[in-house]
Amino acid sequence: LDDFVIFSGGKFEDRKGQDITINAYKVIQDRYPNVKLVCSWYNAYTGTGGKEALEKAGVDLSRVIFVPFLTNNNMPEIYQNTDIGVFPSRCEAGTNLVMMEYMASRVISCHTLKLI
């Protein structure tokens, strides 16, 4: 069975909701052995990419692919090798730049959720 690959991107910070993605992925990883997470969370200003938060949540890091800092023109290849993009947000209701890039790269299954 092929891997099912989940993409999550954006600057790693509380308002972007990666903690929600991490908690949801932990549940999925425990149920389905063929699911992987691709994270593009690196932040050039803080140097954080979420690895500590993933470890703290008990995520199996051998099933996580950390995307290094890449320019935007290199990202479509990453997006197109995933099955779904997840973009929870505590502040953006459709203006998430990474989500828009993901959708524009012709990936059909893209979901966003604004949490109140």
C-alpha positions, 0 to 999 in steps of 0.5 A, a space after each residue: 500500500 502506498 503512503 498517504 502524504 499530508 502537507 502542512 506549511 507556513 511559519 511555525 507559530 501559534 496563530 497558524 495552528 500547527 499545534 492543531 495539525 500536530 495533534 490531529 496527525 498524532 491520532 492519524 499516525 497511531 491508526 494508520 501506519 502508511 501515513 506521513 507528514 510533510 512539514 514546511 514550517 521553517 522560519 528564517 527569523 526564528 529558526 524554528 521548524 516545529 520538531 520539538 513540538 512534534 517530539 513533545 506530542 509523541 509523533 514518530 519523526 521517522 514518518 515526518 519529512 521536514 522541508 528545508 527553507 526553499 524558494 517559492 518556485 521550488 515548492 510546487 514539486 513538494 506540493 504535487 507529491 502530497 495527497 492533501 494539504 492541511 492549513 488550520 489557522 486562528 486568524 486567516 479565513 482564506 488569505 493563507 499564502 502557502 494555502 493559495 500556493 498549494 491550491 495553485 499548484 493544481 493540488 485538488 484536495 486542499 482544506 482550510 479551517 478558521 478556528 474561533 
